[in-house]
Amino acid sequence: MKKLLLLLLISFTATAVTAQSTKTELYDLIKKLLYDSTGYENVGDWAVGQPKKFPVKWKEDRIIMSEDTSINFYRMGTADISIKGKTFMQAGQPVKWNVMLKGPRMGYSSFSIISSPANEMPVKYTIDSLLGKKTFTARLLKSCDEKTLTGYYYYELKLPKKDIAFIKLSWISINGNTAIRIDCYDNWSKYAVKLDCHK
């Protein structure tokens, strides 16, 4: 009986560890999606036919043409994300995170990571509160944070061995539930960033 209990305990522990290991730290996902620094203008690999390249569960194993010319082509999926080791919950369920890659057919040039609303999610996330003590440098270019309801911070971001990126962290908070959106652009695609500030 003791052996059976021990065996069950070990199998449950192994299952729990396996389940926990599928979580992806936000910093790690952003780092994987940014392209390696080569000294040349670059685009990201769509990873079609490569399901293990990114920790994202893609809706389709192909890129889709968009009618929006600022998007061109895109790929959508979901990811299981934690922020500095914390998983956010809403009504007993983990917060859903949508991932969208956007760009020309030859490769993506920007991406978005968007959470579903949650009452645990704090408003006015800065780059430091999202990425913590991981290695990066960031310079705030513009902010719109006078209101709690909605706003953003827009940064120039550099991660080790990655090209410079431009990242907009925005939030919307309604009835105590907050959703955050992370939009990341390369030097070419940053023309599409929307920096209106509704005072």
PyMOL commands that place a pseudoatom at each C-alpha (Angstrom):
pseudoatom trace, name=CA, resn=MET, resi=1, chain=A, elem=C, hetatm=0, pos=[0.000, 0.000, 0.000]
pseudoatom trace, name=CA, resn=LYS, resi=2, chain=A, elem=C, hetatm=0, pos=[2.813, 2.401, 0.923]
pseudoatom trace, name=CA, resn=LYS, resi=3, chain=A, elem=C, hetatm=0, pos=[4.564, 1.633, -2.382]
pseudoatom trace, name=CA, resn=LEU, resi=4, chain=A, elem=C, hetatm=0, pos=[1.358, 2.357, -4.275]
pseudoatom trace, name=CA, resn=LEU, resi=5, chain=A, elem=C, hetatm=0, pos=[0.890, 5.691, -2.452]
pseudoatom trace, name=CA, resn=LEU, resi=6, chain=A, elem=C, hetatm=0, pos=[4.515, 6.604, -3.068]
pseudoatom trace, name=CA, resn=LEU, resi=7, chain=A, elem=C, hetatm=0, pos=[4.177, 5.714, -6.746]
pseudoatom trace, name=CA, resn=LEU, resi=8, chain=A, elem=C, hetatm=0, pos=[1.011, 7.833, -7.036]
pseudoatom trace, name=CA, resn=LEU, resi=9, chain=A, elem=C, hetatm=0, pos=[2.686, 10.745, -5.239]
pseudoatom trace, name=CA, resn=ILE, resi=10, chain=A, elem=C, hetatm=0, pos=[5.682, 10.586, -7.596]
pseudoatom trace, name=CA, resn=SER, resi=11, chain=A, elem=C, hetatm=0, pos=[3.455, 10.443, -10.686]
pseudoatom trace, name=CA, resn=PHE, resi=12, chain=A, elem=C, hetatm=0, pos=[1.334, 13.407, -9.466]
pseudoatom trace, name=CA, resn=THR, resi=13, chain=A, elem=C, hetatm=0, pos=[4.485, 15.403, -8.705]
pseudoatom trace, name=CA, resn=ALA, resi=14, chain=A, elem=C, hetatm=0, pos=[5.896, 14.610, -12.145]
pseudoatom trace, name=CA, resn=THR, resi=15, chain=A, elem=C, hetatm=0, pos=[2.590, 15.665, -13.748]
pseudoatom trace, name=CA, resn=ALA, resi=16, chain=A, elem=C, hetatm=0, pos=[2.531, 18.919, -11.763]
pseudoatom trace, name=CA, resn=VAL, resi=17, chain=A, elem=C, hetatm=0, pos=[6.137, 19.697, -12.735]
pseudoatom trace, name=CA, resn=THR, resi=18, chain=A, elem=C, hetatm=0, pos=[5.354, 18.943, -16.396]
pseudoatom trace, name=CA, resn=ALA, resi=19, chain=A, elem=C, hetatm=0, pos=[2.242, 21.159, -16.247]
pseudoatom trace, name=CA, resn=GLN, resi=20, chain=A, elem=C, hetatm=0, pos=[4.213, 23.993, -14.670]
pseudoatom trace, name=CA, resn=SER, resi=21, chain=A, elem=C, hetatm=0, pos=[7.034, 23.731, -17.212]
pseudoatom trace, name=CA, resn=THR, resi=22, chain=A, elem=C, hetatm=0, pos=[4.658, 24.710, -20.059]
pseudoatom trace, name=CA, resn=LYS, resi=23, chain=A, elem=C, hetatm=0, pos=[4.455, 28.246, -18.633]
pseudoatom trace, name=CA, resn=THR, resi=24, chain=A, elem=C, hetatm=0, pos=[6.530, 30.784, -20.529]
pseudoatom trace, name=CA, resn=GLU, resi=25, chain=A, elem=C, hetatm=0, pos=[7.970, 33.833, -18.830]
pseudoatom trace, name=CA, resn=LEU, resi=26, chain=A, elem=C, hetatm=0, pos=[6.945, 37.001, -20.714]
pseudoatom trace, name=CA, resn=TYR, resi=27, chain=A, elem=C, hetatm=0, pos=[10.575, 38.119, -21.036]
pseudoatom trace, name=CA, resn=ASP, resi=28, chain=A, elem=C, hetatm=0, pos=[11.519, 34.774, -22.617]
pseudoatom trace, name=CA, resn=LEU, resi=29, chain=A, elem=C, hetatm=0, pos=[8.667, 34.947, -25.134]
pseudoatom trace, name=CA, resn=ILE, resi=30, chain=A, elem=C, hetatm=0, pos=[9.579, 38.510, -26.150]
pseudoatom trace, name=CA, resn=LYS, resi=31, chain=A, elem=C, hetatm=0, pos=[13.233, 37.481, -26.479]
pseudoatom trace, name=CA, resn=LYS, resi=32, chain=A, elem=C, hetatm=0, pos=[12.323, 34.484, -28.679]
pseudoatom trace, name=CA, resn=LEU, resi=33, chain=A, elem=C, hetatm=0, pos=[10.136, 36.675, -30.918]
pseudoatom trace, name=CA, resn=LEU, resi=34, chain=A, elem=C, hetatm=0, pos=[12.773, 39.415, -31.370]
pseudoatom trace, name=CA, resn=TYR, resi=35, chain=A, elem=C, hetatm=0, pos=[15.229, 38.602, -34.122]
pseudoatom trace, name=CA, resn=ASP, resi=36, chain=A, elem=C, hetatm=0, pos=[18.932, 38.048, -33.647]
pseudoatom trace, name=CA, resn=SER, resi=37, chain=A, elem=C, hetatm=0, pos=[21.213, 41.014, -34.202]
pseudoatom trace, name=CA, resn=THR, resi=38, chain=A, elem=C, hetatm=0, pos=[23.111, 40.540, -37.473]
pseudoatom trace, name=CA, resn=GLY, resi=39, chain=A, elem=C, hetatm=0, pos=[24.036, 44.118, -38.375]
pseudoatom trace, name=CA, resn=TYR, resi=40, chain=A, elem=C, hetatm=0, pos=[21.507, 44.082, -41.243]
pseudoatom trace, name=CA, resn=GLU, resi=41, chain=A, elem=C, hetatm=0, pos=[17.804, 44.901, -41.470]
pseudoatom trace, name=CA, resn=ASN, resi=42, chain=A, elem=C, hetatm=0, pos=[15.991, 41.695, -40.674]
pseudoatom trace, name=CA, resn=VAL, resi=43, chain=A, elem=C, hetatm=0, pos=[12.554, 40.063, -40.418]
pseudoatom trace, name=CA, resn=GLY, resi=44, chain=A, elem=C, hetatm=0, pos=[11.344, 37.284, -38.143]
pseudoatom trace, name=CA, resn=ASP, resi=45, chain=A, elem=C, hetatm=0, pos=[10.808, 33.671, -39.185]
pseudoatom trace, name=CA, resn=TRP, resi=46, chain=A, elem=C, hetatm=0, pos=[7.092, 32.830, -39.339]
pseudoatom trace, name=CA, resn=ALA, resi=47, chain=A, elem=C, hetatm=0, pos=[8.002, 29.311, -38.124]
pseudoatom trace, name=CA, resn=VAL, resi=48, chain=A, elem=C, hetatm=0, pos=[5.366, 27.665, -40.330]
pseudoatom trace, name=CA, resn=GLY, resi=49, chain=A, elem=C, hetatm=0, pos=[5.885, 23.921, -40.034]
pseudoatom trace, name=CA, resn=GLN, resi=50, chain=A, elem=C, hetatm=0, pos=[8.054, 24.443, -36.920]
pseudoatom trace, name=CA, resn=PRO, resi=51, chain=A, elem=C, hetatm=0, pos=[5.641, 24.086, -33.973]
pseudoatom trace, name=CA, resn=LYS, resi=52, chain=A, elem=C, hetatm=0, pos=[8.449, 23.987, -31.381]
pseudoatom trace, name=CA, resn=LYS, resi=53, chain=A, elem=C, hetatm=0, pos=[10.245, 27.173, -32.478]
pseudoatom trace, name=CA, resn=PHE, resi=54, chain=A, elem=C, hetatm=0, pos=[8.019, 29.399, -30.301]
pseudoatom trace, name=CA, resn=PRO, resi=55, chain=A, elem=C, hetatm=0, pos=[6.068, 28.508, -27.116]
pseudoatom trace, name=CA, resn=VAL, resi=56, chain=A, elem=C, hetatm=0, pos=[2.834, 29.436, -28.898]
pseudoatom trace, name=CA, resn=LYS, resi=57, chain=A, elem=C, hetatm=0, pos=[-0.110, 27.223, -29.839]
pseudoatom trace, name=CA, resn=TRP, resi=58, chain=A, elem=C, hetatm=0, pos=[-0.880, 28.470, -33.347]
pseudoatom trace, name=CA, resn=LYS, resi=59, chain=A, elem=C, hetatm=0, pos=[-4.464, 28.452, -34.657]
pseudoatom trace, name=CA, resn=GLU, resi=60, chain=A, elem=C, hetatm=0, pos=[-3.246, 27.479, -38.123]
pseudoatom trace, name=CA, resn=ASP, resi=61, chain=A, elem=C, hetatm=0, pos=[0.083, 26.282, -39.476]
pseudoatom trace, name=CA, resn=ARG, resi=62, chain=A, elem=C, hetatm=0, pos=[0.233, 28.977, -42.133]
pseudoatom trace, name=CA, resn=ILE, resi=63, chain=A, elem=C, hetatm=0, pos=[0.310, 32.748, -42.561]
pseudoatom trace, name=CA, resn=ILE, resi=64, chain=A, elem=C, hetatm=0, pos=[-2.887, 34.553, -43.517]
pseudoatom trace, name=CA, resn=MET, resi=65, chain=A, elem=C, hetatm=0, pos=[-3.209, 37.601, -45.765]
pseudoatom trace, name=CA, resn=SER, resi=66, chain=A, elem=C, hetatm=0, pos=[-4.879, 40.599, -44.112]
pseudoatom trace, name=CA, resn=GLU, resi=67, chain=A, elem=C, hetatm=0, pos=[-6.977, 43.319, -45.738]
pseudoatom trace, name=CA, resn=ASP, resi=68, chain=A, elem=C, hetatm=0, pos=[-5.270, 45.782, -43.360]
pseudoatom trace, name=CA, resn=THR, resi=69, chain=A, elem=C, hetatm=0, pos=[-2.156, 47.076, -45.176]
pseudoatom trace, name=CA, resn=SER, resi=70, chain=A, elem=C, hetatm=0, pos=[-0.442, 47.908, -41.872]
pseudoatom trace, name=CA, resn=ILE, resi=71, chain=A, elem=C, hetatm=0, pos=[-0.560, 44.167, -41.074]
pseudoatom trace, name=CA, resn=ASN, resi=72, chain=A, elem=C, hetatm=0, pos=[-0.066, 42.548, -44.550]
pseudoatom trace, name=CA, resn=PHE, resi=73, chain=A, elem=C, hetatm=0, pos=[0.250, 38.935, -43.361]
pseudoatom trace, name=CA, resn=TYR, resi=74, chain=A, elem=C, hetatm=0, pos=[-0.296, 37.538, -39.901]
pseudoatom trace, name=CA, resn=ARG, resi=75, chain=A, elem=C, hetatm=0, pos=[-0.253, 34.463, -37.717]
pseudoatom trace, name=CA, resn=MET, resi=76, chain=A, elem=C, hetatm=0, pos=[-2.301, 34.080, -34.519]
pseudoatom trace, name=CA, resn=GLY, resi=77, chain=A, elem=C, hetatm=0, pos=[-2.039, 31.797, -31.525]
pseudoatom trace, name=CA, resn=THR, resi=78, chain=A, elem=C, hetatm=0, pos=[-2.184, 31.584, -27.741]
pseudoatom trace, name=CA, resn=ALA, resi=79, chain=A, elem=C, hetatm=0, pos=[0.525, 31.267, -25.095]
pseudoatom trace, name=CA, resn=ASP, resi=80, chain=A, elem=C, hetatm=0, pos=[0.601, 30.316, -21.419]
pseudoatom trace, name=CA, resn=ILE, resi=81, chain=A, elem=C, hetatm=0, pos=[2.430, 33.300, -19.921]
pseudoatom trace, name=CA, resn=SER, resi=82, chain=A, elem=C, hetatm=0, pos=[3.714, 34.232, -16.480]
pseudoatom trace, name=CA, resn=ILE, resi=83, chain=A, elem=C, hetatm=0, pos=[5.103, 37.630, -15.468]
pseudoatom trace, name=CA, resn=LYS, resi=84, chain=A, elem=C, hetatm=0, pos=[8.065, 37.455, -13.084]
pseudoatom trace, name=CA, resn=GLY, resi=85, chain=A, elem=C, hetatm=0, pos=[6.906, 33.956, -12.134]
pseudoatom trace, name=CA, resn=LYS, resi=86, chain=A, elem=C, hetatm=0, pos=[3.296, 34.969, -11.434]
pseudoatom trace, name=CA, resn=THR, resi=87, chain=A, elem=C, hetatm=0, pos=[0.319, 33.534, -13.312]
pseudoatom trace, name=CA, resn=PHE, resi=88, chain=A, elem=C, hetatm=0, pos=[-2.760, 35.744, -13.332]
pseudoatom trace, name=CA, resn=MET, resi=89, chain=A, elem=C, hetatm=0, pos=[-6.215, 34.240, -12.796]
pseudoatom trace, name=CA, resn=GLN, resi=90, chain=A, elem=C, hetatm=0, pos=[-9.765, 35.378, -13.547]
pseudoatom trace, name=CA, resn=ALA, resi=91, chain=A, elem=C, hetatm=0, pos=[-12.805, 33.491, -12.207]
pseudoatom trace, name=CA, resn=GLY, resi=92, chain=A, elem=C, hetatm=0, pos=[-10.631, 30.490, -11.329]
pseudoatom trace, name=CA, resn=GLN, resi=93, chain=A, elem=C, hetatm=0, pos=[-9.131, 30.243, -14.838]
pseudoatom trace, name=CA, resn=PRO, resi=94, chain=A, elem=C, hetatm=0, pos=[-5.681, 31.377, -16.032]
pseudoatom trace, name=CA, resn=VAL, resi=95, chain=A, elem=C, hetatm=0, pos=[-5.676, 34.619, -18.017]
pseudoatom trace, name=CA, resn=LYS, resi=96, chain=A, elem=C, hetatm=0, pos=[-5.618, 33.952, -21.774]
pseudoatom trace, name=CA, resn=TRP, resi=97, chain=A, elem=C, hetatm=0, pos=[-2.800, 35.485, -23.798]
pseudoatom trace, name=CA, resn=ASN, resi=98, chain=A, elem=C, hetatm=0, pos=[-3.155, 35.968, -27.569]
pseudoatom trace, name=CA, resn=VAL, resi=99, chain=A, elem=C, hetatm=0, pos=[-0.063, 36.304, -29.747]
pseudoatom trace, name=CA, resn=MET, resi=100, chain=A, elem=C, hetatm=0, pos=[-0.114, 37.816, -33.230]
pseudoatom trace, name=CA, resn=LEU, resi=101, chain=A, elem=C, hetatm=0, pos=[2.829, 38.076, -35.642]
pseudoatom trace, name=CA, resn=LYS, resi=102, chain=A, elem=C, hetatm=0, pos=[2.472, 40.666, -38.425]
pseudoatom trace, name=CA, resn=GLY, resi=103, chain=A, elem=C, hetatm=0, pos=[4.485, 41.601, -41.486]
pseudoatom trace, name=CA, resn=PRO, resi=104, chain=A, elem=C, hetatm=0, pos=[5.334, 40.970, -45.144]
pseudoatom trace, name=CA, resn=ARG, resi=105, chain=A, elem=C, hetatm=0, pos=[5.220, 37.491, -46.652]
pseudoatom trace, name=CA, resn=MET, resi=106, chain=A, elem=C, hetatm=0, pos=[9.005, 37.065, -46.250]
pseudoatom trace, name=CA, resn=GLY, resi=107, chain=A, elem=C, hetatm=0, pos=[8.805, 37.396, -42.434]
pseudoatom trace, name=CA, resn=TYR, resi=108, chain=A, elem=C, hetatm=0, pos=[7.136, 39.240, -39.580]
pseudoatom trace, name=CA, resn=SER, resi=109, chain=A, elem=C, hetatm=0, pos=[8.257, 42.743, -38.570]
pseudoatom trace, name=CA, resn=SER, resi=110, chain=A, elem=C, hetatm=0, pos=[6.037, 43.315, -35.513]
pseudoatom trace, name=CA, resn=PHE, resi=111, chain=A, elem=C, hetatm=0, pos=[4.061, 41.337, -32.970]
pseudoatom trace, name=CA, resn=SER, resi=112, chain=A, elem=C, hetatm=0, pos=[1.388, 41.826, -30.320]
pseudoatom trace, name=CA, resn=ILE, resi=113, chain=A, elem=C, hetatm=0, pos=[0.774, 39.974, -27.041]
pseudoatom trace, name=CA, resn=ILE, resi=114, chain=A, elem=C, hetatm=0, pos=[-2.662, 40.692, -25.536]
pseudoatom trace, name=CA, resn=SER, resi=115, chain=A, elem=C, hetatm=0, pos=[-4.132, 39.449, -22.258]
pseudoatom trace, name=CA, resn=SER, resi=116, chain=A, elem=C, hetatm=0, pos=[-7.762, 38.801, -21.472]
pseudoatom trace, name=CA, resn=PRO, resi=117, chain=A, elem=C, hetatm=0, pos=[-9.111, 41.068, -18.661]
pseudoatom trace, name=CA, resn=ALA, resi=118, chain=A, elem=C, hetatm=0, pos=[-8.406, 40.099, -15.043]
pseudoatom trace, name=CA, resn=ASN, resi=119, chain=A, elem=C, hetatm=0, pos=[-9.014, 41.757, -11.686]
pseudoatom trace, name=CA, resn=GLU, resi=120, chain=A, elem=C, hetatm=0, pos=[-5.563, 40.583, -10.502]
pseudoatom trace, name=CA, resn=MET, resi=121, chain=A, elem=C, hetatm=0, pos=[-3.798, 42.455, -13.294]
pseudoatom trace, name=CA, resn=PRO, resi=122, chain=A, elem=C, hetatm=0, pos=[-2.300, 45.754, -12.071]
pseudoatom trace, name=CA, resn=VAL, resi=123, chain=A, elem=C, hetatm=0, pos=[-2.633, 48.862, -14.254]
pseudoatom trace, name=CA, resn=LYS, resi=124, chain=A, elem=C, hetatm=0, pos=[0.185, 51.075, -15.525]
pseudoatom trace, name=CA, resn=TYR, resi=125, chain=A, elem=C, hetatm=0, pos=[2.731, 48.356, -16.188]
pseudoatom trace, name=CA, resn=THR, resi=126, chain=A, elem=C, hetatm=0, pos=[6.212, 49.740, -16.903]
pseudoatom trace, name=CA, resn=ILE, resi=127, chain=A, elem=C, hetatm=0, pos=[8.964, 47.831, -18.678]
pseudoatom trace, name=CA, resn=ASP, resi=128, chain=A, elem=C, hetatm=0, pos=[10.623, 47.152, -15.293]
pseudoatom trace, name=CA, resn=SER, resi=129, chain=A, elem=C, hetatm=0, pos=[7.459, 45.739, -13.752]
pseudoatom trace, name=CA, resn=LEU, resi=130, chain=A, elem=C, hetatm=0, pos=[7.024, 43.405, -16.745]
pseudoatom trace, name=CA, resn=LEU, resi=131, chain=A, elem=C, hetatm=0, pos=[10.578, 42.222, -17.310]
pseudoatom trace, name=CA, resn=GLY, resi=132, chain=A, elem=C, hetatm=0, pos=[11.890, 42.454, -13.738]
pseudoatom trace, name=CA, resn=LYS, resi=133, chain=A, elem=C, hetatm=0, pos=[15.595, 41.896, -13.181]
pseudoatom trace, name=CA, resn=LYS, resi=134, chain=A, elem=C, hetatm=0, pos=[16.234, 40.206, -16.535]
pseudoatom trace, name=CA, resn=THR, resi=135, chain=A, elem=C, hetatm=0, pos=[18.972, 41.657, -18.753]
pseudoatom trace, name=CA, resn=PHE, resi=136, chain=A, elem=C, hetatm=0, pos=[17.742, 44.534, -20.930]
pseudoatom trace, name=CA, resn=THR, resi=137, chain=A, elem=C, hetatm=0, pos=[18.134, 48.260, -21.480]
pseudoatom trace, name=CA, resn=ALA, resi=138, chain=A, elem=C, hetatm=0, pos=[15.182, 50.512, -22.229]
pseudoatom trace, name=CA, resn=ARG, resi=139, chain=A, elem=C, hetatm=0, pos=[14.648, 54.178, -22.917]
pseudoatom trace, name=CA, resn=LEU, resi=140, chain=A, elem=C, hetatm=0, pos=[11.202, 55.723, -22.432]
pseudoatom trace, name=CA, resn=LEU, resi=141, chain=A, elem=C, hetatm=0, pos=[10.245, 57.582, -25.625]
pseudoatom trace, name=CA, resn=LYS, resi=142, chain=A, elem=C, hetatm=0, pos=[6.677, 58.594, -24.805]
pseudoatom trace, name=CA, resn=SER, resi=143, chain=A, elem=C, hetatm=0, pos=[4.085, 57.994, -22.111]
pseudoatom trace, name=CA, resn=CYS, resi=144, chain=A, elem=C, hetatm=0, pos=[0.369, 58.504, -21.608]
pseudoatom trace, name=CA, resn=ASP, resi=145, chain=A, elem=C, hetatm=0, pos=[-0.339, 57.592, -17.989]
pseudoatom trace, name=CA, resn=GLU, resi=146, chain=A, elem=C, hetatm=0, pos=[-2.464, 60.369, -16.497]
pseudoatom trace, name=CA, resn=LYS, resi=147, chain=A, elem=C, hetatm=0, pos=[-5.575, 58.178, -16.448]
pseudoatom trace, name=CA, resn=THR, resi=148, chain=A, elem=C, hetatm=0, pos=[-6.026, 54.819, -14.760]
pseudoatom trace, name=CA, resn=LEU, resi=149, chain=A, elem=C, hetatm=0, pos=[-8.654, 53.700, -17.280]
pseudoatom trace, name=CA, resn=THR, resi=150, chain=A, elem=C, hetatm=0, pos=[-6.331, 53.547, -20.272]
pseudoatom trace, name=CA, resn=GLY, resi=151, chain=A, elem=C, hetatm=0, pos=[-2.803, 54.565, -21.219]
pseudoatom trace, name=CA, resn=TYR, resi=152, chain=A, elem=C, hetatm=0, pos=[0.596, 53.388, -22.406]
pseudoatom trace, name=CA, resn=TYR, resi=153, chain=A, elem=C, hetatm=0, pos=[4.387, 53.555, -22.120]
pseudoatom trace, name=CA, resn=TYR, resi=154, chain=A, elem=C, hetatm=0, pos=[6.464, 53.468, -25.315]
pseudoatom trace, name=CA, resn=TYR, resi=155, chain=A, elem=C, hetatm=0, pos=[10.113, 52.402, -25.147]
pseudoatom trace, name=CA, resn=GLU, resi=156, chain=A, elem=C, hetatm=0, pos=[13.168, 51.710, -27.220]
pseudoatom trace, name=CA, resn=LEU, resi=157, chain=A, elem=C, hetatm=0, pos=[14.226, 48.252, -26.017]
pseudoatom trace, name=CA, resn=LYS, resi=158, chain=A, elem=C, hetatm=0, pos=[17.505, 46.333, -26.357]
pseudoatom trace, name=CA, resn=LEU, resi=159, chain=A, elem=C, hetatm=0, pos=[17.899, 42.722, -25.272]
pseudoatom trace, name=CA, resn=PRO, resi=160, chain=A, elem=C, hetatm=0, pos=[21.273, 40.916, -25.446]
pseudoatom trace, name=CA, resn=LYS, resi=161, chain=A, elem=C, hetatm=0, pos=[22.157, 39.707, -28.986]
pseudoatom trace, name=CA, resn=LYS, resi=162, chain=A, elem=C, hetatm=0, pos=[18.851, 41.053, -30.359]
pseudoatom trace, name=CA, resn=ASP, resi=163, chain=A, elem=C, hetatm=0, pos=[18.072, 43.957, -32.685]
pseudoatom trace, name=CA, resn=ILE, resi=164, chain=A, elem=C, hetatm=0, pos=[16.748, 47.169, -31.160]
pseudoatom trace, name=CA, resn=ALA, resi=165, chain=A, elem=C, hetatm=0, pos=[12.971, 47.020, -30.821]
pseudoatom trace, name=CA, resn=PHE, resi=166, chain=A, elem=C, hetatm=0, pos=[10.265, 49.576, -30.091]
pseudoatom trace, name=CA, resn=ILE, resi=167, chain=A, elem=C, hetatm=0, pos=[7.741, 48.364, -27.536]
pseudoatom trace, name=CA, resn=LYS, resi=168, chain=A, elem=C, hetatm=0, pos=[4.430, 49.882, -26.492]
pseudoatom trace, name=CA, resn=LEU, resi=169, chain=A, elem=C, hetatm=0, pos=[2.905, 48.663, -23.226]
pseudoatom trace, name=CA, resn=SER, resi=170, chain=A, elem=C, hetatm=0, pos=[-0.744, 49.687, -22.991]
pseudoatom trace, name=CA, resn=TRP, resi=171, chain=A, elem=C, hetatm=0, pos=[-3.622, 48.890, -20.673]
pseudoatom trace, name=CA, resn=ILE, resi=172, chain=A, elem=C, hetatm=0, pos=[-7.360, 49.274, -20.406]
pseudoatom trace, name=CA, resn=SER, resi=173, chain=A, elem=C, hetatm=0, pos=[-9.150, 48.917, -17.094]
pseudoatom trace, name=CA, resn=ILE, resi=174, chain=A, elem=C, hetatm=0, pos=[-12.946, 48.647, -16.743]
pseudoatom trace, name=CA, resn=ASN, resi=175, chain=A, elem=C, hetatm=0, pos=[-14.870, 47.763, -13.570]
pseudoatom trace, name=CA, resn=GLY, resi=176, chain=A, elem=C, hetatm=0, pos=[-11.720, 46.580, -11.797]
pseudoatom trace, name=CA, resn=ASN, resi=177, chain=A, elem=C, hetatm=0, pos=[-10.670, 44.279, -14.652]
pseudoatom trace, name=CA, resn=THR, resi=178, chain=A, elem=C, hetatm=0, pos=[-7.508, 45.162, -16.551]
pseudoatom trace, name=CA, resn=ALA, resi=179, chain=A, elem=C, hetatm=0, pos=[-6.186, 43.866, -19.855]
pseudoatom trace, name=CA, resn=ILE, resi=180, chain=A, elem=C, hetatm=0, pos=[-2.663, 44.616, -21.035]
pseudoatom trace, name=CA, resn=ARG, resi=181, chain=A, elem=C, hetatm=0, pos=[-1.336, 44.759, -24.577]
pseudoatom trace, name=CA, resn=ILE, resi=182, chain=A, elem=C, hetatm=0, pos=[2.283, 44.601, -25.669]
pseudoatom trace, name=CA, resn=ASP, resi=183, chain=A, elem=C, hetatm=0, pos=[3.045, 45.777, -29.215]
pseudoatom trace, name=CA, resn=CYS, resi=184, chain=A, elem=C, hetatm=0, pos=[6.592, 45.322, -30.444]
pseudoatom trace, name=CA, resn=TYR, resi=185, chain=A, elem=C, hetatm=0, pos=[8.005, 46.810, -33.656]
pseudoatom trace, name=CA, resn=ASP, resi=186, chain=A, elem=C, hetatm=0, pos=[11.295, 46.798, -35.496]
pseudoatom trace, name=CA, resn=ASN, resi=187, chain=A, elem=C, hetatm=0, pos=[12.858, 50.003, -36.830]
pseudoatom trace, name=CA, resn=TRP, resi=188, chain=A, elem=C, hetatm=0, pos=[10.937, 49.738, -40.128]
pseudoatom trace, name=CA, resn=SER, resi=189, chain=A, elem=C, hetatm=0, pos=[7.495, 48.757, -38.799]
pseudoatom trace, name=CA, resn=LYS, resi=190, chain=A, elem=C, hetatm=0, pos=[7.373, 51.329, -35.971]
pseudoatom trace, name=CA, resn=TYR, resi=191, chain=A, elem=C, hetatm=0, pos=[5.601, 53.737, -38.363]
pseudoatom trace, name=CA, resn=ALA, resi=192, chain=A, elem=C, hetatm=0, pos=[2.415, 51.802, -37.482]
pseudoatom trace, name=CA, resn=VAL, resi=193, chain=A, elem=C, hetatm=0, pos=[2.571, 52.466, -33.723]
pseudoatom trace, name=CA, resn=LYS, resi=194, chain=A, elem=C, hetatm=0, pos=[-0.378, 54.560, -32.486]
pseudoatom trace, name=CA, resn=LEU, resi=195, chain=A, elem=C, hetatm=0, pos=[0.705, 57.121, -29.907]
pseudoatom trace, name=CA, resn=ASP, resi=196, chain=A, elem=C, hetatm=0, pos=[-2.460, 59.197, -29.491]
pseudoatom trace, name=CA, resn=CYS, resi=197, chain=A, elem=C, hetatm=0, pos=[-3.060, 60.129, -25.862]
pseudoatom trace, name=CA, resn=HIS, resi=198, chain=A, elem=C, hetatm=0, pos=[-6.659, 60.719, -24.817]
pseudoatom trace, name=CA, resn=LYS, resi=199, chain=A, elem=C, hetatm=0, pos=[-6.428, 63.194, -21.963]
for i in range(1, 199): cmd.bond("trace and resi %d" % i, "trace and resi %d" % (i + 1))
show_as sticks, trace
zoom trace
